[in-house]
Amino acid sequence: MSKRTRDTSPSCIRPRLTIAIALVLCCVPTHAQELNTILMNSTFKIVGPDATIKGNIIFGTVFIMAKPIKERPDKGYFVLITAAHVLDKIGGEEAVLQLRRKDAGGTITAFGYPIQIRTGRSNLYTTHPEGDVAAMYVSLPHDIDIRPLTIEALVDDDTLERLQVHPGDELFCLGFPLDVDLNGFPILRTGTLASYPITPSKTVKKYYYDFHVFPGNSGGPVYFSFVNRIYANAPHFGSNDEGVIGLVVEQVGSARPEFKDLSLDVSRVVPSSYIRDTIAQLPETPPSETISR
């Protein structure tokens, strides 16, 4: 069962309170669950007022990762990941995350939780200089239903080459297309990798993905889950290779004016190497006033 207890529209945004339940520290999880479930439990909707059009709402997708603490690798900080343009388009100092909590009976409740994204004109998030990626530390309530993604789940070029990831491979994407969700959870959709080459990812800079991007998809994780994959000229029975290949940012269109209104149903994905770089740009620790324990 599920229910909502609060409207997540910008009208519900309130001044942020410094309260005891604010939490930056978290346990760094192991991959006991498969990636589909982990990402379902770490992906959330974000909404806020349009910075340019009064009365409009901006909504997109974020996912939460755990950035390990050097001295305590079993502990980490919550880091919010999304497309930079999603946060850039939200006006004001606050946005609202649609979080979820589960009670002892298993009932899931979705609720709006304001987070501060800037102070005045100063953004609290960092962006990649070459990719549409944003990362920021975030404080979250103790009692939410979440399993943050580990940084190791962001696949690197070595993994892509070892698994021989190639055009035609099936990829999954989580998001909130057209502001749609079910029980507060994102919608899972699929498509195929539609471009080549795949590596080096920082030379390629982007992947094309046979996937229609709707408003609300931007910032969603794109990932693979290969079972019994054949690579290196051999079947690997019993294997389950999983990883996040990037995040989806926009629909691809033709540069020719006569085709500008035609949809290719192809999207652009920013590779995971850019997400890793953006996380590395964050200060080693969050601002001291946000740490509760």
Beta strands, then each sheet from edge to edge (+ up, - down):
strand 1: 2-4
strand 2: 25-27
strand 3: 43-49
strand 4: 57-69
strand 5: 72-82
strand 6: 94-102
strand 7: 108-116
strand 8: 118-119
strand 9: 122-123
strand 10: 126-127
strand 11: 134-137
strand 12: 149-150
strand 13: 170-175
strand 14: 187-193
strand 15: 207-210
strand 16: 221-227
strand 17: 230-231
strand 18: 234-235
strand 19: 240-251
strand 20: 267-271
sheet 1: 1+ 7+ 6- 3+ 4- 5+ 2-
sheet 2: 1+ 7+ 6- 3+ 4- 12-
sheet 3: 1+ 7+ 6- 3+ 4- 5+ 11- 10+
sheet 4: 8+ 9-
sheet 5: 13+ 14- 15+ 20- 19+ 16- 13+
sheet 6: 17+ 18-
end
